[in-house]
């Protein structure tokens, strides 16, 4: 269902019954909850200090070559939202498991 670079790749799906506003019953598929892995203690290859105007997609593209892999850096830094890593002065860990 998802590309192998997606944070949702490999997450199991489930189905539930729902009822529309008109009373019609149908089944809906959804992705089960994704648990964010805690940092695994791997060696940090790079630490990037955020400066004014930095965006995580651009930082990710610079270090990993693909801006869509920003979620891996979020996981390594134990944050959900990329915005949490865009404050100037923030030190972003780039882990050996993703480089």
C-alpha positions as CSV (number, residue, x, y, z in Angstrom):
1,X,0.0,0.0,0.0
2,X,2.9,2.4,0.8
3,X,6.2,2.9,-0.8
4,X,9.1,1.2,1.0
5,X,10.5,4.6,2.0
6,X,7.3,5.6,3.7
7,X,7.1,5.7,7.5
8,X,3.9,3.6,7.1
9,X,5.5,0.9,5.0
10,X,5.0,-2.5,6.6
11,X,2.5,-1.3,9.2
12,X,-0.4,-3.8,9.4
13,X,-3.9,-2.7,8.3
14,X,-7.2,-3.6,9.8
15,X,-10.9,-3.3,8.9
16,X,-13.8,-2.0,10.9
17,X,-17.5,-1.6,10.3
18,X,-18.8,2.0,10.1
19,X,-22.2,3.5,9.6
20,X,-22.6,6.5,7.3
21,X,-24.9,9.4,8.2
22,X,-27.6,7.9,6.0
23,X,-27.5,4.7,8.0
24,X,-25.7,2.7,5.4
25,X,-23.2,0.2,6.9
26,X,-19.8,-0.4,5.2
27,X,-16.3,-1.5,6.0
28,X,-13.4,0.8,6.2
29,X,-9.7,-0.2,6.2
30,X,-7.2,1.7,8.2
31,X,-3.5,1.5,9.2
32,X,-2.8,0.3,12.7
33,X,-1.0,2.6,15.1
34,X,2.6,3.2,14.3
35,X,4.8,3.2,17.4
36,X,7.7,5.5,17.1
37,X,10.9,3.6,18.0
38,X,13.1,5.1,20.7
39,X,16.7,5.9,19.7
40,X,18.5,2.7,19.6
41,X,21.8,4.0,21.0
42,X,23.6,3.7,17.6
43,X,26.5,6.0,16.9
44,X,25.5,9.4,15.7
45,X,27.4,10.1,12.4
46,X,26.4,13.7,12.2
47,X,24.9,16.4,14.4
48,X,23.4,19.3,12.5
49,X,22.8,22.6,14.4
50,X,19.7,24.3,12.9
51,X,20.1,27.8,11.7
52,X,17.4,30.4,10.8
53,X,15.5,29.2,7.7
54,X,16.5,25.5,7.9
55,X,13.7,23.1,7.1
56,X,13.9,19.4,7.9
57,X,13.2,18.3,4.4
58,X,16.1,20.3,3.1
59,X,18.4,19.0,5.9
60,X,17.3,15.4,5.1
61,X,18.0,15.9,1.4
62,X,21.4,17.2,2.2
63,X,22.4,14.3,4.5
64,X,20.3,11.4,3.2
65,X,19.7,12.4,-0.4
66,X,15.9,12.2,-0.2
67,X,13.7,14.8,1.5
68,X,10.9,12.3,2.0
69,X,13.1,10.4,4.6
70,X,12.6,13.3,7.1
71,X,10.6,10.9,9.3
72,X,13.7,8.8,9.9
73,X,15.4,11.8,11.5
74,X,12.2,12.6,13.5
75,X,12.3,9.0,14.8
76,X,16.0,9.2,15.7
77,X,15.3,12.4,17.6
78,X,12.2,11.1,19.3
79,X,9.9,13.7,17.9
80,X,6.6,13.4,15.9
81,X,6.5,16.7,14.1
82,X,9.3,18.0,11.8
83,X,8.6,21.5,13.1
84,X,10.0,20.3,16.5
85,X,13.4,20.1,14.8
86,X,13.4,23.4,13.0
87,X,14.0,25.8,15.8
88,X,17.4,27.7,15.4
89,X,20.0,26.3,17.8
90,X,18.4,22.8,17.9
91,X,21.0,20.0,17.4
92,X,19.6,17.3,15.2
93,X,21.1,13.8,15.5
94,X,21.6,11.9,12.3
95,X,22.0,8.3,13.2
96,X,24.2,5.6,11.6
97,X,21.2,3.4,11.2
98,X,19.8,5.8,8.6
99,X,22.9,7.0,6.7
